[in-house]
């Protein structure tokens, strides 16, 4: 059994956690804040398909709607590589904490892992900005 190095990247959002979850769970909203899916997603059965840019088309499966703030999603790259993306929204006082667990895949070197971490942090910042500036 192998365990991958992991980093939890999180951000506090000054909106009720249910509101954050309701916005973030909609695949249609992901292109607004998740830069890897900026070209948009199209539903194909249980999956969503998007243009992953330099990595080619991606297929995304989302965790079903749930009362726990779980937004996990599985991304299958054009190459067949499957990437698990654990994502949670939890209560933090009157607001929310959004946490993404970034796993360092064996095919990533340290520099690529740091780039991924910076991208996730930026994306969570975009989510925060959208929600906190939303009326």
C-alpha positions as CSV (number, residue, x, y, z in Angstrom):
1,X,0.0,0.0,0.0
2,X,1.3,3.4,-0.9
3,X,0.3,6.8,0.6
4,X,0.7,9.9,-1.5
5,X,2.0,13.1,0.0
6,X,-0.9,15.5,0.5
7,X,-1.6,19.1,1.2
8,X,-4.9,20.6,2.4
9,X,-5.5,23.9,0.8
10,X,-8.3,25.9,2.4
11,X,-10.0,29.3,2.6
12,X,-12.6,30.9,4.8
13,X,-15.6,32.4,3.1
14,X,-17.9,34.9,4.8
15,X,-21.1,33.3,3.6
16,X,-23.2,30.5,5.3
17,X,-21.7,27.1,4.4
18,X,-25.0,26.0,2.8
19,X,-24.9,28.9,0.4
20,X,-21.3,28.1,-0.5
21,X,-22.1,24.5,-1.0
22,X,-25.2,25.3,-3.1
23,X,-23.1,27.4,-5.4
24,X,-20.0,25.2,-5.6
25,X,-21.9,22.0,-6.2
26,X,-23.3,23.1,-9.5
27,X,-21.1,21.9,-12.3
28,X,-22.4,24.8,-14.4
29,X,-20.7,27.2,-11.9
30,X,-17.3,25.5,-11.8
31,X,-16.0,27.3,-14.9
32,X,-16.5,30.5,-13.0
33,X,-14.0,29.6,-10.3
34,X,-12.1,26.4,-11.3
35,X,-9.5,27.5,-13.8
36,X,-8.9,23.9,-15.1
37,X,-12.5,23.9,-16.3
38,X,-12.7,27.4,-17.5
39,X,-13.9,26.4,-21.0
40,X,-17.1,25.0,-19.4
41,X,-18.6,21.6,-19.0
42,X,-21.3,19.7,-21.0
43,X,-23.3,17.0,-19.4
44,X,-23.1,13.5,-20.9
45,X,-25.1,11.1,-18.8
46,X,-23.6,10.8,-15.4
47,X,-20.4,12.6,-16.5
48,X,-19.5,16.1,-17.5
49,X,-17.1,16.7,-20.3
50,X,-14.8,19.7,-20.6
51,X,-11.7,21.0,-22.5
52,X,-8.8,20.7,-20.1
53,X,-6.6,22.9,-22.3
54,X,-3.2,21.5,-22.7
55,X,-4.2,18.1,-21.1
56,X,-7.0,17.6,-23.6
57,X,-10.6,16.7,-22.9
58,X,-11.5,15.7,-19.4
59,X,-14.5,13.7,-18.0
60,X,-15.7,14.7,-14.6
61,X,-17.9,12.7,-12.2
62,X,-19.3,14.6,-9.2
63,X,-20.4,13.2,-5.8
64,X,-24.2,13.3,-5.6
65,X,-25.9,16.1,-3.8
66,X,-25.6,15.5,0.0
67,X,-26.3,17.3,3.3
68,X,-22.6,17.1,4.4
69,X,-20.9,19.6,2.1
70,X,-19.0,16.9,0.2
71,X,-18.0,18.1,-3.3
72,X,-15.6,15.3,-4.3
73,X,-15.1,14.9,-8.0
74,X,-13.1,12.4,-10.1
75,X,-11.4,13.7,-13.3
76,X,-10.5,11.3,-16.1
77,X,-7.9,12.8,-18.4
78,X,-7.8,12.0,-22.1
79,X,-4.7,9.8,-21.4
80,X,-6.9,7.6,-19.1
81,X,-5.3,9.0,-15.9
82,X,-7.9,9.3,-13.1
83,X,-7.4,12.0,-10.5
84,X,-9.4,12.1,-7.3
85,X,-10.3,15.5,-6.0
86,X,-11.6,15.6,-2.4
87,X,-13.3,18.9,-1.8
88,X,-15.4,19.9,1.3
89,X,-17.4,22.8,2.5
90,X,-17.9,22.9,6.3
91,X,-19.4,25.4,8.8
92,X,-16.9,27.9,10.3
93,X,-18.8,30.1,12.7
94,X,-21.4,32.0,10.6
95,X,-19.4,31.3,7.4
96,X,-17.7,28.4,5.7
97,X,-14.4,26.8,5.3
98,X,-13.6,25.2,1.9
99,X,-10.9,22.6,1.9
100,X,-9.3,20.8,-1.1
101,X,-7.0,17.9,-0.5
102,X,-4.3,17.9,-3.1
103,X,-2.6,14.6,-3.5
104,X,0.9,14.5,-5.1
105,X,0.5,11.9,-7.9
106,X,3.6,9.8,-8.7
107,X,3.8,11.5,-12.2
108,X,4.3,14.9,-10.6
109,X,7.7,16.4,-9.6
110,X,7.9,18.9,-6.8
111,X,7.7,21.9,-9.1
112,X,4.5,20.6,-10.7
113,X,3.0,19.8,-7.3
114,X,3.7,23.4,-6.2
115,X,2.1,24.7,-9.4
116,X,-1.0,22.7,-8.8
117,X,-1.2,23.9,-5.2
118,X,-0.9,27.5,-6.3
119,X,-3.6,27.0,-8.9
120,X,-6.0,25.4,-6.3
121,X,-5.3,28.3,-3.9
122,X,-6.0,30.8,-6.6
123,X,-9.2,29.0,-7.6
124,X,-10.5,28.9,-4.0
125,X,-9.7,32.7,-3.8
126,X,-11.8,33.2,-6.9
127,X,-14.7,31.2,-5.3
128,X,-14.4,33.4,-2.2
129,X,-14.5,36.6,-4.2
130,X,-17.5,35.5,-6.3
131,X,-19.5,34.5,-3.2
132,X,-18.5,37.4,-0.9
133,X,-19.3,39.9,-3.6
134,X,-22.6,38.3,-4.6
135,X,-25.7,40.1,-3.5
